[in-house]
Amino acid sequence: MHSVVTVLEEPHLGQVYQLWAEMNRLFGVGAPEATAVPHFSYHVAPTYELEKLRTVLLETAVSTPPFTVKTTGIGIFPGDLPVLYLPVARSPQLQALHTTLWPQLQAVAHASLDYYAPQNWFPHITLGHNDITPDQLGPIVTWLNRQPLAWDVLVTNLTLLYDTGERHVPLHQAVLS
């Protein structure tokens, strides 16, 4: 699956990489493969019309000034392999950006995931998935609870993370201005 995201900037980019490394060292869980680049997502689909998508990203970026969002707390999507994440608060600017992007991205996507539709969207920065068991969850959450995770994150880009089959890599990036 490919995704339209905001890739984190420093210092938060490095902080997520550091959290992933510490989680691996302390608990034996690895950096999330699907989120090899720390980010939060707006839209996910198996395919996009790439040139049209690039135009949507560029046109949206030139009409959107950079803004700040806040992370708050620790979240868990339950399951056999739970997902740990940092919730991203839905500020008016973030909500407006998503509301603007969604229909335009739908027009250039094929079979997008409804999970990211405006009524379902829960912006988040993934800290762990695919290798965390329910038994590991308590100790990892206890450790994360001691970390400074209340961040002011600057939103500066719209990026297509392209799924190579092995990992997601930035393919197109438009800088907010």
C-alpha positions in Angstrom: 0.0 0.0 0.0 1.1 3.5 -0.8 0.3 6.5 1.4 0.1 10.3 1.4 1.7 11.5 4.7 3.6 14.2 6.5 7.1 13.0 7.1 8.4 14.2 10.5 11.1 16.8 10.6 13.9 17.1 13.2 13.9 16.9 16.2 10.9 14.5 16.1 12.2 12.4 13.2 15.2 11.5 15.3 13.1 11.1 18.5 11.0 8.4 16.8 14.1 6.6 15.4 15.5 6.7 18.9 12.3 5.3 20.4 12.3 2.5 17.8 16.0 1.7 18.6 15.3 1.7 22.4 12.2 -0.5 22.0 14.4 -2.9 20.0 17.2 -2.9 22.6 14.9 -3.2 25.7 12.1 -5.3 24.4 13.3 -7.0 21.2 10.8 -5.4 19.0 12.0 -3.8 15.7 11.2 -0.6 13.9 7.9 -0.9 12.2 8.6 -2.1 8.7 5.6 -0.3 7.1 6.5 2.9 8.8 10.2 2.9 8.0 10.0 6.7 7.8 8.4 8.4 10.8 5.2 10.0 9.7 1.4 10.4 10.0 -0.9 9.5 7.2 -3.8 11.3 5.4 -4.7 8.7 2.8 -3.7 5.1 1.9 -4.4 3.2 -1.3 -2.9 0.3 -3.3 -2.4 2.5 -6.3 -2.5 6.1 -7.4 -2.3 7.9 -10.7 1.2 9.2 -9.9 1.3 12.3 -12.1 -2.1 13.5 -11.0 -1.2 12.7 -7.4 2.0 14.8 -7.7 -0.1 17.7 -9.0 -2.6 17.4 -6.1 0.3 17.4 -3.6 2.0 20.5 -5.2 -1.2 22.5 -5.5 -2.2 21.8 -2.0 1.3 22.6 -0.6 1.5 26.0 -2.2 -1.8 27.0 -0.7 -1.1 25.6 2.8 1.3 27.4 5.2 3.3 25.2 7.6 1.5 24.7 11.0 2.0 22.9 14.3 0.2 19.9 15.6 0.5 18.3 19.1 1.1 14.7 20.0 -0.5 13.6 23.2 -0.4 10.4 25.2 0.1 6.8 24.0 -2.4 4.9 21.9 -3.0 1.2 21.3 -4.9 -0.4 18.4 -5.8 -3.8 19.9 -5.3 -7.1 18.2 -3.2 -10.3 18.2 -0.3 -8.0 17.4 -1.2 -4.6 18.9 -0.1 -1.3 17.4 1.4 1.3 19.6 1.3 4.9 18.5 1.4 8.6 19.5 -2.0 10.2 18.8 -1.8 13.4 16.8 -4.4 16.0 18.0 -6.8 17.1 15.2 -6.2 20.8 15.2 -8.4 23.1 13.0 -5.5 23.4 10.5 -4.9 19.7 10.4 -8.6 18.9 10.0 -8.8 21.5 7.2 -5.9 20.0 5.4 -7.3 16.5 5.6 -10.7 17.7 4.5 -9.2 19.4 1.5 -6.9 16.5 0.6 -9.4 13.6 0.9 -11.6 14.2 -2.1 -8.7 15.1 -4.3 -6.8 12.0 -3.3 -9.9 9.8 -3.8 -10.1 11.1 -7.4 -6.5 9.8 -8.2 -6.6 6.7 -6.0 -7.8 3.2 -6.6 -9.5 1.3 -3.7 -8.4 3.5 -0.9 -8.7 2.4 2.7 -11.9 3.8 4.4 -10.0 3.9 7.7 -8.5 7.3 6.5 -11.8 8.8 5.4 -12.6 12.0 7.3 -15.3 10.4 9.5 -12.9 7.6 10.5 -9.5 9.2 10.4 -7.4 9.0 13.5 -4.0 10.7 12.9 -1.1 9.0 14.6 2.6 8.3 14.6 3.2 4.5 14.7 5.8 3.4 17.3 5.4 -0.4 17.0 3.4 -3.0 15.1 3.7 -6.5 13.6 6.0 -7.8 16.3 4.6 -6.6 19.7 2.6 -9.3 21.5 -0.1 -8.6 24.1 2.3 -9.9 26.8 4.9 -7.3 25.8 2.4 -4.5 25.8 2.3 -3.7 29.5 6.1 -3.4 29.9 6.5 -1.3 26.7 3.6 1.0 27.6 5.1 1.5 31.1 8.5 2.4 29.6 6.9 4.7 27.0 4.9 6.4 29.8 8.2 7.6 31.2 9.3 9.2 27.9 8.7 12.8 26.9 6.0 12.3 24.2 4.1 15.6 24.3 5.5 17.2 21.2 4.7 20.2 19.1 5.3 18.8 15.6 5.8 21.2 12.6 3.8 20.1 9.5 6.0 21.1 6.6 5.3 18.6 3.8 3.0 16.3 1.9 4.8 13.2 0.8 3.9 10.1 -1.1 5.4 7.0 0.6 5.8 4.5 -2.1 5.6 0.8 -1.3 8.6 -1.0 -2.9 7.4 -4.3 -1.7 10.1 -4.3 1.0 9.6 -0.9 2.6 8.0 2.5 2.1 10.2 5.2 0.6 9.4 8.9 -0.1 8.7 9.2 -3.8 7.2 12.7 -4.2 7.4 15.5 -1.6 5.7 18.9 -1.7 6.8 21.5 0.8 4.1 23.6 2.4 4.5 27.3 1.8 
